[in-house]
């Protein structure tokens, strides 16, 4: 039984390292803020962002020049750290900021655009965050379709 558990843990670790490497490749480039949803966070979501190593550069562009740059360090977090914490399934990459906030970043392709979706998972006090998506319980098909047109999370699109 111990060998089976060890094999499972090793599989999760290898899969997590592979997904981190894929994420690091896919995240390269400049992203433009498409939708910002209110969230109790220290992050100042800039109009644009760029990932450089383990830093996120939020910035604006004025007259073709980058301005108001904010650089925030982060570290990649293993999904295994969230196993057993009764948190919903993690599909994207977890990142942790120095103040303790944890966010899940995931890619989705919607209407021929690649979205980088920011999902809060833990606040700076260590409390877990879960945003409920009640759109699927709307009975009227037209109202449900209209509700699904709006993303409930903050997201950027790749330029």
FIMI-821945 format. One record per residue: chain; residue in one letter; z, x, y of N, C-alpha, C, O, CB in turn. Coordinates in Angstrom, 2 decimals. Glycine has a CB too. Example, Ala and Ser with C-alpha at 12.3 -4.5 7.8 and 13.67 -1.06 7.14 Angstrom:
BEGIN
A, a, 7.80, 13.19, -5.69, 7.80, 12.30, -4.50, 7.80, 13.20, -3.30, 8.46, 14.24, -3.32, 9.05, 11.31, -4.47
A, s, 7.08, 12.85, -2.25, 7.14, 13.67, -1.06, 7.87, 12.90, 0.03, 8.04, 13.41, 1.14, 5.72, 14.08, -0.60
This chain:
BEGIN
A, x, 0.00, 0.82, -1.19, 0.00, 0.00, 0.00, 0.00, 0.87, 1.26, -0.66, 0.54, 2.25, 1.20, -0.93, -0.01
A, x, 0.76, 1.99, 1.22, 0.79, 2.89, 2.36, -0.59, 3.47, 2.64, -1.00, 3.59, 3.79, 1.80, 4.02, 2.13
A, x, -1.30, 3.83, 1.56, -2.64, 4.39, 1.72, -3.59, 3.38, 2.35, -4.43, 3.74, 3.18, -3.19, 4.86, 0.37
A, x, -3.46, 2.13, 1.96, -4.32, 1.09, 2.52, -4.03, 0.90, 4.01, -4.95, 0.76, 4.81, -4.11, -0.24, 1.76
A, x, -2.76, 0.90, 4.37, -2.39, 0.75, 5.78, -2.86, 1.96, 6.59, -3.37, 1.80, 7.69, -0.86, 0.58, 5.92
A, x, -2.70, 3.16, 6.04, -3.16, 4.37, 6.71, -4.67, 4.33, 6.90, -5.18, 4.70, 7.96, -2.74, 5.62, 5.92
A, x, -5.40, 3.89, 5.88, -6.85, 3.79, 5.97, -7.25, 2.79, 7.06, -8.21, 3.03, 7.80, -7.45, 3.37, 4.62
A, x, -6.52, 1.68, 7.16, -6.81, 0.68, 8.19, -6.59, 1.26, 9.59, -7.42, 1.08, 10.47, -5.93, -0.56, 7.98
A, x, -5.49, 1.94, 9.78, -5.18, 2.54, 11.08, -6.24, 3.57, 11.44, -6.69, 3.61, 12.58, -3.78, 3.19, 11.07
A, x, -6.63, 4.39, 10.50, -7.67, 5.40, 10.75, -9.00, 4.73, 11.12, -9.70, 5.20, 12.02, -7.87, 6.31, 9.51
A, x, -9.34, 3.65, 10.44, -10.57, 2.92, 10.74, -10.54, 2.38, 12.16, -11.53, 2.47, 12.88, -10.78, 1.77, 9.74
A, x, -9.42, 1.82, 12.56, -9.28, 1.28, 13.91, -9.41, 2.40, 14.95, -10.07, 2.23, 15.97, -7.92, 0.55, 14.07
A, x, -8.78, 3.53, 14.70, -8.83, 4.66, 15.63, -10.26, 5.18, 15.77, -10.72, 5.43, 16.89, -7.90, 5.80, 15.17
A, x, -10.96, 5.36, 14.66, -12.35, 5.86, 14.70, -13.24, 4.86, 15.43, -14.07, 5.25, 16.25, -12.88, 6.11, 13.26
A, x, -13.08, 3.58, 15.12, -13.88, 2.56, 15.79, -13.60, 2.55, 17.28, -14.52, 2.40, 18.08, -13.60, 1.17, 15.19
A, x, -12.35, 2.71, 17.67, -11.97, 2.72, 19.07, -12.58, 3.92, 19.80, -13.07, 3.77, 20.92, -10.45, 2.72, 19.22
A, x, -12.55, 5.10, 19.18, -13.15, 6.29, 19.79, -14.65, 6.12, 19.95, -15.22, 6.51, 20.98, -12.85, 7.53, 18.95
A, x, -15.29, 5.54, 18.94, -16.73, 5.29, 19.03, -17.04, 4.33, 20.18, -17.96, 4.57, 20.96, -17.27, 4.73, 17.70
A, x, -16.27, 3.24, 20.29, -16.54, 2.26, 21.35, -16.26, 2.86, 22.73, -16.95, 2.52, 23.69, -15.68, 1.00, 21.14
A, x, -15.27, 3.76, 22.85, -15.03, 4.43, 24.12, -16.22, 5.29, 24.52, -16.61, 5.30, 25.69, -13.76, 5.29, 24.03
A, x, -16.80, 6.00, 23.55, -17.96, 6.85, 23.85, -19.16, 6.02, 24.27, -19.86, 6.38, 25.21, -18.32, 7.70, 22.63
A, x, -19.39, 4.90, 23.59, -20.50, 4.01, 23.95, -20.25, 3.45, 25.35, -21.17, 3.39, 26.17, -20.66, 2.86, 22.91
A, x, -19.01, 3.04, 25.62, -18.66, 2.49, 26.93, -18.92, 3.52, 28.03, -19.48, 3.18, 29.07, -17.19, 2.06, 26.96
A, x, -18.52, 4.77, 27.81, -18.70, 5.82, 28.81, -20.18, 6.02, 29.13, -20.53, 6.32, 30.28, -18.08, 7.15, 28.31
A, x, -21.05, 5.86, 28.14, -22.49, 5.99, 28.38, -23.04, 4.79, 29.13, -23.85, 4.94, 30.04, -23.24, 6.16, 27.05
A, x, -22.59, 3.59, 28.75, -23.12, 2.37, 29.35, -22.64, 2.14, 30.78, -23.30, 1.43, 31.54, -22.74, 1.20, 28.51
A, x, -21.51, 2.72, 31.14, -20.90, 2.47, 32.45, -21.52, 3.32, 33.56, -21.29, 3.07, 34.74, -19.41, 2.72, 32.37
A, x, -22.30, 4.33, 33.17, -22.90, 5.24, 34.16, -23.82, 4.45, 35.10, -24.59, 3.60, 34.67, -23.70, 6.38, 33.45
A, x, -23.70, 4.76, 36.38, -24.55, 4.12, 37.38, -23.73, 3.45, 38.46, -22.50, 3.54, 38.48, -25.47, 3.10, 36.72
A, x, -24.43, 2.77, 39.35, -23.79, 2.05, 40.44, -23.81, 0.57, 40.12, -24.81, 0.03, 39.64, -24.50, 2.33, 41.79
A, x, -22.69, -0.09, 40.41, -22.51, -1.51, 40.14, -22.22, -2.23, 41.45, -21.49, -1.71, 42.29, -21.38, -1.76, 39.10
A, x, -22.78, -3.43, 41.62, -22.57, -4.22, 42.83, -21.72, -5.45, 42.50, -21.97, -6.14, 41.51, -23.93, -4.66, 43.46
A, x, -20.73, -5.70, 43.35, -19.85, -6.86, 43.17, -20.66, -8.13, 43.34, -21.30, -8.35, 44.37, -18.68, -6.81, 44.17
A, x, -20.61, -8.97, 42.33, -21.35, -10.24, 42.38, -20.38, -11.39, 42.61, -20.69, -12.33, 43.34, -22.15, -10.45, 41.06
A, x, -19.21, -11.33, 42.00, -18.22, -12.39, 42.16, -16.82, -11.82, 42.06, -16.50, -11.08, 41.13, -18.43, -13.50, 41.11
A, x, -15.98, -12.18, 43.01, -14.60, -11.73, 42.98, -13.70, -12.96, 42.89, -13.80, -13.88, 43.69, -14.25, -10.87, 44.25
A, x, -12.85, -12.95, 41.90, -11.88, -14.03, 41.76, -10.51, -13.52, 42.16, -10.17, -12.35, 41.93, -11.87, -14.58, 40.31
A, x, -9.74, -14.39, 42.75, -8.41, -13.99, 43.18, -7.60, -13.52, 41.99, -7.59, -14.14, 40.93, -7.69, -15.15, 43.89
A, x, -6.95, -12.42, 42.19, -6.12, -11.85, 41.14, -5.02, -11.05, 41.82, -5.26, -10.36, 42.81, -6.96, -10.94, 40.16
A, x, -3.83, -11.16, 41.30, -2.70, -10.44, 41.86, -2.74, -9.00, 41.35, -2.21, -8.69, 40.28, -1.35, -11.13, 41.50
A, x, -3.39, -8.14, 42.12, -3.61, -6.76, 41.70, -3.60, -5.83, 42.90, -3.82, -6.26, 44.03, -4.93, -6.63, 40.93
A, x, -3.34, -4.57, 42.64, -3.41, -3.57, 43.71, -4.85, -3.13, 43.95, -5.14, -2.49, 44.96, -2.54, -2.35, 43.37
A, x, -5.76, -3.47, 43.03, -7.15, -3.05, 43.15, -7.82, -3.69, 44.35, -7.68, -4.89, 44.59, -7.93, -3.38, 41.88
A, x, -8.54, -2.88, 45.10, -9.32, -3.37, 46.22, -10.78, -3.30, 45.76, -11.45, -2.30, 45.96, -9.07, -2.52, 47.54
A, x, -11.24, -4.38, 45.15, -12.60, -4.39, 44.62, -13.59, -4.19, 45.77, -13.74, -5.06, 46.62, -12.89, -5.71, 43.86
A, x, -14.25, -3.04, 45.77, -15.25, -2.77, 46.80, -16.55, -3.47, 46.49, -16.74, -4.01, 45.40, -15.48, -1.26, 46.93
A, x, -17.45, -3.46, 47.47, -18.75, -4.09, 47.29, -19.54, -3.39, 46.16, -20.34, -4.02, 45.47, -19.55, -4.05, 48.60
A, x, -19.29, -2.09, 46.01, -19.94, -1.31, 44.95, -18.89, -0.50, 44.21, -17.79, -0.27, 44.72, -21.04, -0.37, 45.53
A, x, -19.24, -0.07, 43.01, -18.37, 0.85, 42.29, -19.19, 1.79, 41.45, -20.32, 1.50, 41.06, -17.37, 0.08, 41.42
A, x, -18.58, 2.93, 41.16, -19.17, 3.96, 40.32, -18.04, 4.60, 39.53, -16.96, 4.85, 40.07, -19.97, 5.04, 41.17
A, x, -18.27, 4.86, 38.26, -17.31, 5.55, 37.41, -17.69, 7.02, 37.35, -18.84, 7.36, 37.07, -17.25, 4.94, 35.98
A, x, -16.73, 7.89, 37.63, -16.93, 9.33, 37.50, -15.76, 9.86, 36.69, -14.61, 9.87, 37.15, -17.04, 10.04, 38.92
A, x, -16.06, 10.30, 35.48, -15.02, 10.74, 34.53, -13.97, 9.64, 34.40, -14.31, 8.52, 34.03, -14.37, 12.08, 35.00
A, x, -12.73, 9.94, 34.69, -11.67, 8.93, 34.58, -11.24, 8.44, 35.96, -10.05, 8.26, 36.22, -10.47, 9.49, 33.82
A, x, -12.22, 8.24, 36.82, -11.98, 7.72, 38.15, -12.96, 6.59, 38.43, -14.12, 6.63, 38.01, -12.10, 8.83, 39.21
A, x, -12.46, 5.58, 39.16, -13.34, 4.52, 39.63, -13.45, 4.70, 41.14, -12.44, 4.81, 41.84, -12.79, 3.09, 39.24
A, x, -14.66, 4.72, 41.62, -14.92, 4.86, 43.05, -15.42, 3.50, 43.56, -16.55, 3.10, 43.28, -15.97, 6.00, 43.34
A, x, -14.57, 2.80, 44.31, -14.96, 1.56, 44.97, -15.43, 1.95, 46.37, -14.79, 2.76, 47.03, -13.77, 0.51, 45.01
A, x, -16.55, 1.37, 46.84, -17.05, 1.73, 48.16, -17.94, 0.63, 48.72, -18.34, -0.29, 48.01, -17.81, 3.04, 48.10
A, x, -18.23, 0.75, 49.99, -19.16, -0.12, 50.70, -20.36, 0.73, 51.08, -20.30, 1.96, 51.04, -18.49, -0.79, 51.98
A, x, -21.45, 0.09, 51.45, -22.62, 0.82, 51.95, -22.98, 0.25, 53.32, -23.26, -0.94, 53.47, -23.83, 0.72, 50.96
A, x, -22.96, 1.14, 54.33, -23.34, 0.77, 55.68, -24.37, 1.76, 56.18, -24.15, 2.97, 56.14, -22.10, 0.73, 56.63
A, x, -25.49, 1.26, 56.64, -26.59, 2.10, 57.13, -27.00, 3.14, 56.10, -27.33, 4.27, 56.45, -26.18, 2.79, 58.43
A, x, -27.00, 2.75, 54.84, -27.43, 3.64, 53.77, -26.41, 4.68, 53.36, -26.70, 5.52, 52.50, -28.66, 4.31, 54.18
A, x, -25.23, 4.65, 53.95, -24.18, 5.63, 53.65, -22.99, 4.96, 52.98, -22.63, 3.83, 53.32, -23.72, 6.35, 54.94
A, x, -22.38, 5.66, 52.03, -21.17, 5.15, 51.39, -20.00, 5.27, 52.35, -19.77, 6.33, 52.94, -20.87, 5.93, 50.07
A, x, -19.24, 4.18, 52.51, -18.09, 4.18, 53.40, -16.90, 3.52, 52.71, -17.05, 2.91, 51.65, -18.42, 3.46, 54.73
A, x, -15.74, 3.65, 53.32, -14.52, 3.01, 52.82, -14.28, 3.26, 51.34, -13.92, 2.35, 50.60, -14.57, 1.51, 53.08
A, x, -14.49, 4.48, 50.93, -14.33, 4.82, 49.51, -12.86, 4.82, 49.11, -12.01, 5.36, 49.81, -14.96, 6.19, 49.20
A, x, -12.59, 4.21, 47.97, -11.26, 4.22, 47.36, -11.44, 4.77, 45.96, -12.24, 4.24, 45.18, -10.60, 2.79, 47.36
A, x, -10.71, 5.81, 45.62, -10.80, 6.42, 44.30, -9.50, 6.14, 43.55, -8.41, 6.41, 44.04, -11.07, 7.97, 44.39
A, x, -9.65, 5.58, 42.36, -8.48, 5.24, 41.55, -8.64, 5.86, 40.17, -9.65, 5.65, 39.50, -8.29, 3.70, 41.44
A, x, -7.65, 6.61, 39.76, -7.66, 7.22, 38.43, -7.24, 6.17, 37.40, -6.48, 5.25, 37.69, -6.72, 8.47, 38.38
A, x, -7.76, 6.34, 36.19, -7.39, 5.46, 35.08, -7.44, 6.27, 33.80, -7.95, 7.39, 33.77, -8.32, 4.22, 35.00
A, x, -6.91, 5.68, 32.74, -7.06, 6.30, 31.43, -7.49, 5.23, 30.45, -7.13, 4.06, 30.57, -5.74, 7.00, 30.96
A, x, -8.28, 5.66, 29.48, -8.70, 4.74, 28.44, -7.51, 4.41, 27.56, -6.67, 5.27, 27.29, -9.86, 5.34, 27.60
A, x, -7.45, 3.19, 27.13, -6.33, 2.74, 26.32, -6.87, 2.28, 24.97, -7.90, 1.60, 24.91, -5.53, 1.61, 27.03
A, x, -6.19, 2.64, 23.91, -6.62, 2.23, 22.58, -6.29, 0.76, 22.34, -5.22, 0.28, 22.72, -5.96, 3.10, 21.51
A, x, -7.20, 0.07, 21.70, -6.97, -1.34, 21.38, -5.78, -1.50, 20.44, -5.11, -2.53, 20.45, -8.23, -1.95, 20.74
A, x, -5.53, -0.50, 19.65, -4.43, -0.57, 18.68, -3.09, -0.73, 19.40, -2.13, -1.25, 18.82, -4.41, 0.69, 17.80
A, x, -3.02, -0.28, 20.67, -1.79, -0.45, 21.45, -1.49, -1.92, 21.72, -0.35, -2.27, 22.01, -1.90, 0.31, 22.76
A, x, -2.50, -2.77, 21.63, -2.30, -4.20, 21.89, -2.20, -5.02, 20.60, -1.96, -6.23, 20.67, -3.43, -4.74, 22.76
A, x, -2.38, -4.41, 19.44, -2.22, -5.16, 18.20, -0.79, -5.63, 18.09, 0.12, -4.88, 18.47, -2.62, -4.30, 16.97
A, x, -0.55, -6.77, 17.60, 0.82, -7.24, 17.37, 1.54, -7.64, 18.64, 2.75, -7.87, 18.60, 1.59, -6.18, 16.69
A, x, 0.84, -7.74, 19.76, 1.48, -8.21, 20.98, 1.04, -9.63, 21.29, 1.17, -10.10, 22.43, 1.15, -7.27, 22.16
A, x, 0.53, -10.31, 20.27, 0.09, -11.70, 20.40, -0.88, -11.91, 21.55, -0.87, -12.96, 22.20, 1.28, -12.60, 20.58
A, x, -1.70, -10.93, 21.81, -2.69, -11.04, 22.85, -4.01, -11.46, 22.21, -4.26, -11.17, 21.04, -2.85, -9.69, 23.63
A, x, -4.83, -12.14, 22.96, -6.12, -12.56, 22.42, -6.91, -11.33, 22.00, -6.59, -10.21, 22.38, -6.90, -13.39, 23.46
A, x, -7.94, -11.56, 21.23, -8.77, -10.46, 20.74, -9.39, -9.71, 21.90, -9.85, -10.31, 22.87, -9.86, -10.99, 19.80
A, x, -9.40, -8.41, 21.80, -9.98, -7.54, 22.82, -11.39, -7.18, 22.37, -11.57, -6.57, 21.31, -9.10, -6.25, 23.06
A, x, -12.39, -7.55, 23.16, -13.78, -7.24, 22.83, -14.31, -6.06, 23.62, -15.24, -5.38, 23.17, -14.65, -8.44, 23.06
A, x, -13.75, -5.81, 24.78, -14.23, -4.74, 25.64, -13.38, -3.50, 25.56, -12.67, -3.28, 24.57, -14.30, -5.21, 27.06
A, x, -13.45, -2.70, 26.59, -12.70, -1.45, 26.69, -11.48, -1.65, 27.57, -11.60, -2.15, 28.69, -13.59, -0.31, 27.24
A, x, -10.32, -1.26, 27.08, -9.10, -1.33, 27.88, -8.95, -0.08, 28.72, -9.16, 1.03, 28.25, -7.87, -1.52, 26.97
A, x, -8.57, -0.28, 29.99, -8.25, 0.84, 30.86, -6.90, 0.56, 31.50, -6.54, -0.58, 31.76, -9.36, 1.07, 31.94
A, x, -6.15, 1.64, 31.75, -4.82, 1.52, 32.33, -4.75, 2.34, 33.60, -5.21, 3.48, 33.65, -3.73, 1.97, 31.33
A, x, -4.16, 1.73, 34.63, -4.01, 2.39, 35.92, -2.60, 2.97, 36.06, -1.69, 2.55, 35.34, -4.31, 1.41, 37.07
A, x, -2.42, 3.91, 36.97, -1.10, 4.56, 37.12, 0.05, 3.59, 37.40, 1.19, 3.88, 37.07, -1.16, 5.56, 38.23
A, x, -0.24, 2.43, 38.01, 0.83, 1.48, 38.32, 1.19, 0.60, 37.11, 2.07, -0.26, 37.21, 0.42, 0.59, 39.49
A, x, 0.51, 0.81, 35.97, 0.81, 0.07, 34.76, -0.13, -1.09, 34.46, -0.07, -1.66, 33.37, 2.18, -0.44, 34.83
A, x, -0.98, -1.46, 35.41, -1.92, -2.55, 35.15, -2.91, -2.14, 34.06, -3.37, -1.00, 34.01, -2.67, -2.94, 36.45
A, x, -3.22, -3.10, 33.20, -4.22, -2.90, 32.15, -5.30, -3.95, 32.33, -5.02, -5.14, 32.49, -3.57, -2.98, 30.71
A, x, -6.54, -3.49, 32.30, -7.69, -4.38, 32.43, -8.62, -4.16, 31.24, -8.75, -3.05, 30.73, -8.44, -4.13, 33.77
A, x, -9.26, -5.22, 30.82, -10.32, -5.13, 29.82, -11.64, -5.21, 30.57, -11.87, -6.14, 31.34, -10.20, -6.27, 28.72
A, x, -12.50, -4.23, 30.33, -13.84, -4.24, 30.91, -14.83, -4.49, 29.79, -14.81, -3.80, 28.77, -14.16, -2.91, 31.67
A, x, -15.68, -5.47, 29.99, -16.68, -5.74, 28.94, -18.02, -6.07, 29.57, -18.09, -6.54, 30.71, -16.22, -6.89, 28.03
A, x, -19.06, -5.81, 28.82, -20.42, -6.07, 29.26, -20.90, -7.40, 28.69, -20.61, -7.74, 27.54, -21.36, -4.93, 28.84
A, x, -21.63, -8.14, 29.51, -22.30, -9.35, 29.04, -23.67, -9.40, 29.71, -23.81, -9.05, 30.88, -21.47, -10.64, 29.36
A, x, -24.66, -9.83, 28.97, -25.99, -10.03, 29.52, -26.18, -11.52, 29.75, -26.20, -12.31, 28.81, -27.10, -9.45, 28.58
A, x, -26.33, -11.90, 31.02, -26.49, -13.30, 31.41, -27.66, -13.37, 32.38, -27.70, -12.66, 33.39, -25.18, -13.87, 32.05
A, x, -28.62, -14.24, 32.07, -29.78, -14.43, 32.95, -30.45, -13.10, 33.33, -30.74, -12.86, 34.50, -29.36, -15.17, 34.21
A, x, -30.68, -12.26, 32.35, -31.36, -10.98, 32.54, -30.63, -10.02, 33.48, -31.26, -9.15, 34.08, -32.74, -11.22, 33.06
A, x, -29.32, -10.17, 33.61, -28.54, -9.20, 34.37, -27.37, -8.74, 33.51, -26.76, -9.52, 32.78, -28.05, -9.81, 35.71
A, x, -27.08, -7.44, 33.62, -25.95, -6.89, 32.88, -24.71, -7.01, 33.75, -24.66, -6.48, 34.86, -26.20, -5.40, 32.48
A, x, -23.72, -7.72, 33.24, -22.48, -7.93, 33.99, -21.37, -7.04, 33.42, -21.22, -6.90, 32.21, -22.06, -9.42, 33.93
A, x, -20.61, -6.45, 34.33, -19.41, -5.72, 33.97, -18.25, -6.63, 34.37, -17.93, -6.76, 35.56, -19.33, -4.30, 34.68
A, x, -17.63, -7.24, 33.39, -16.60, -8.25, 33.64, -15.22, -7.61, 33.56, -14.92, -6.87, 32.62, -16.72, -9.41, 32.64
A, x, -14.38, -7.90, 34.56, -13.02, -7.38, 34.68, -12.05, -8.48, 34.27, -11.97, -9.52, 34.92, -12.72, -6.89, 36.13
A, x, -11.31, -8.25, 33.19, -10.35, -9.23, 32.70, -8.95, -8.61, 32.77, -8.68, -7.62, 32.09, -10.69, -9.67, 31.24
A, x, -8.06, -9.19, 33.58, -6.70, -8.64, 33.63, -5.95, -8.91, 32.33, -6.02, -10.02, 31.80, -5.92, -9.24, 34.83
A, x, -5.25, -7.91, 31.81, -4.52, -8.06, 30.54, -3.03, -7.81, 30.71, -2.22, -8.37, 29.96, -5.08, -7.12, 29.49
A, x, -2.63, -6.97, 31.68, -1.21, -6.68, 31.88, -1.01, -6.34, 33.35, -1.78, -5.57, 33.92, -0.72, -5.51, 30.95
A, x, 0.04, -6.91, 33.96, 0.30, -6.59, 35.36, 1.17, -5.35, 35.47, 1.54, -4.75, 34.46, 0.97, -7.78, 36.07
A, x, 1.49, -4.97, 36.69, 2.24, -3.73, 36.90, 3.69, -3.82, 36.42, 4.36, -2.79, 36.29, 2.23, -3.37, 38.37
A, x, 4.18, -5.03, 36.15, 5.54, -5.21, 35.62, 5.57, -5.18, 34.09, 6.63, -5.33, 33.49, 6.12, -6.53, 36.11
A, x, 4.39, -4.99, 33.46, 4.32, -4.96, 32.00, 4.17, -6.34, 31.38, 4.22, -6.47, 30.16, 5.54, -4.30, 31.46
A, x, 4.00, -7.37, 32.20, 3.83, -8.73, 31.70, 2.37, -8.95, 31.31, 1.46, -8.58, 32.05, 4.28, -9.78, 32.75
A, x, 2.15, -9.56, 30.15, 0.80, -9.80, 29.68, 0.20, -10.99, 30.41, 0.88, -11.96, 30.73, 0.79, -10.04, 28.17
A, x, -1.10, -10.88, 30.66, -1.82, -11.91, 31.41, -2.87, -12.52, 30.50, -3.59, -11.82, 29.79, -2.47, -11.31, 32.70
A, x, -2.94, -13.84, 30.54, -3.97, -14.54, 29.80, -4.52, -15.63, 30.72, -3.77, -16.51, 31.15, -3.42, -15.13, 28.45
A, x, -5.79, -15.59, 31.02, -6.41, -16.60, 31.86, -7.02, -17.65, 30.94, -7.85, -17.35, 30.08, -7.50, -15.97, 32.81
A, x, -6.60, -18.88, 31.13, -7.10, -19.97, 30.30, -8.45, -20.44, 30.83, -8.64, -20.60, 32.03, -6.10, -21.14, 30.27
A, x, -9.36, -20.64, 29.92, -10.69, -21.13, 30.26, -10.80, -22.56, 29.75, -11.11, -22.79, 28.58, -11.82, -20.22, 29.66
A, x, -10.55, -23.50, 30.63, -10.54, -24.91, 30.22, -11.92, -25.56, 30.30, -12.04, -26.76, 30.08, -9.58, -25.68, 31.07
A, x, -12.95, -24.79, 30.61, -14.29, -25.37, 30.78, -14.81, -26.05, 29.52, -15.55, -27.03, 29.61, -15.26, -24.29, 31.22
A, x, -14.44, -25.54, 28.35, -15.00, -26.12, 27.13, -14.41, -27.48, 26.77, -14.92, -28.14, 25.87, -14.79, -25.17, 25.98
A, x, -13.34, -27.92, 27.45, -12.78, -29.23, 27.14, -13.35, -30.33, 28.04, -12.96, -31.49, 27.92, -11.27, -29.19, 27.27
A, x, -14.26, -29.97, 28.94, -14.91, -30.97, 29.80, -15.87, -31.78, 28.93, -16.79, -31.22, 28.32, -15.66, -30.30, 31.01
A, x, -15.67, -33.07, 28.89, -16.47, -33.92, 28.00, -17.87, -34.20, 28.53, -18.82, -34.24, 27.75, -15.76, -35.23, 27.77
A, x, -18.01, -34.40, 29.81, -19.31, -34.71, 30.40, -20.20, -33.47, 30.32, -19.88, -32.44, 30.91, -19.16, -35.18, 31.87
A, x, -21.33, -33.55, 29.59, -22.19, -32.37, 29.39, -22.71, -31.77, 30.70, -22.81, -30.54, 30.81, -23.37, -32.75, 28.52
A, x, -23.03, -32.59, 31.68, -23.53, -32.08, 32.95, -22.44, -31.33, 33.72, -22.69, -30.26, 34.27, -24.09, -33.22, 33.81
A, x, -21.24, -31.90, 33.74, -20.12, -31.25, 34.43, -19.74, -29.95, 33.72, -19.40, -28.96, 34.36, -18.91, -32.19, 34.50
A, x, -19.79, -29.97, 32.36, -19.46, -28.76, 31.61, -20.49, -27.67, 31.88, -20.13, -26.50, 32.07, -19.40, -29.07, 30.09
A, x, -21.76, -28.05, 31.90, -22.82, -27.08, 32.18, -22.64, -26.47, 33.57, -22.79, -25.26, 33.75, -24.21, -27.74, 32.07
A, x, -22.32, -27.30, 34.55, -22.10, -26.81, 35.91, -20.88, -25.88, 35.97, -20.91, -24.87, 36.67, -21.91, -28.00, 36.88
A, x, -19.83, -26.22, 35.24, -18.62, -25.39, 35.21, -18.93, -24.03, 34.60, -18.41, -23.01, 35.05, -17.49, -26.08, 34.43
A, x, -19.78, -24.01, 33.56, -20.10, -22.74, 32.90, -21.00, -21.85, 33.75, -21.12, -20.65, 33.47, -20.77, -23.02, 31.57
A, x, -21.61, -22.40, 34.78, -22.45, -21.58, 35.65, -21.61, -20.61, 36.48, -22.12, -19.60, 36.96, -23.28, -22.46, 36.57
A, x, -20.35, -20.91, 36.66, -19.46, -20.05, 37.44, -18.59, -19.24, 36.50, -17.91, -19.79, 35.63, -18.58, -20.89, 38.42
A, x, -18.62, -17.93, 36.69, -17.79, -17.02, 35.88, -16.35, -17.13, 36.37, -16.11, -17.25, 37.57, -18.31, -15.54, 35.98
A, x, -15.39, -17.09, 35.45, -13.98, -17.21, 35.85, -13.36, -15.85, 36.16, -12.24, -15.79, 36.67, -13.18, -17.89, 34.76
A, x, -14.07, -14.77, 35.87, -13.54, -13.43, 36.11, -14.33, -12.74, 37.22, -15.44, -13.15, 37.56, -13.59, -12.60, 34.83
A, x, -13.74, -11.68, 37.77, -14.44, -10.81, 38.69, -15.51, -10.06, 37.89, -15.25, -9.60, 36.78, -13.46, -9.83, 39.41
A, x, -16.71, -9.93, 38.46, -17.71, -9.12, 37.76, -18.67, -8.44, 38.72, -18.90, -8.89, 39.84, -18.49, -9.98, 36.79
A, x, -19.22, -7.35, 38.22, -20.23, -6.56, 38.91, -21.53, -6.62, 38.11, -21.52, -6.85, 36.90, -19.76, -5.09, 39.10
A, x, -22.66, -6.41, 38.80, -23.93, -6.29, 38.11, -24.46, -4.87, 38.32, -24.22, -4.24, 39.34, -24.96, -7.35, 38.61
A, x, -25.18, -4.40, 37.32, -25.70, -3.03, 37.37, -26.96, -2.99, 38.23, -27.85, -3.84, 38.11, -26.00, -2.50, 35.95
A, x, -27.02, -2.01, 39.10, -28.21, -1.84, 39.96, -29.22, -0.94, 39.29, -30.28, -0.68, 39.85, -27.83, -1.26, 41.32
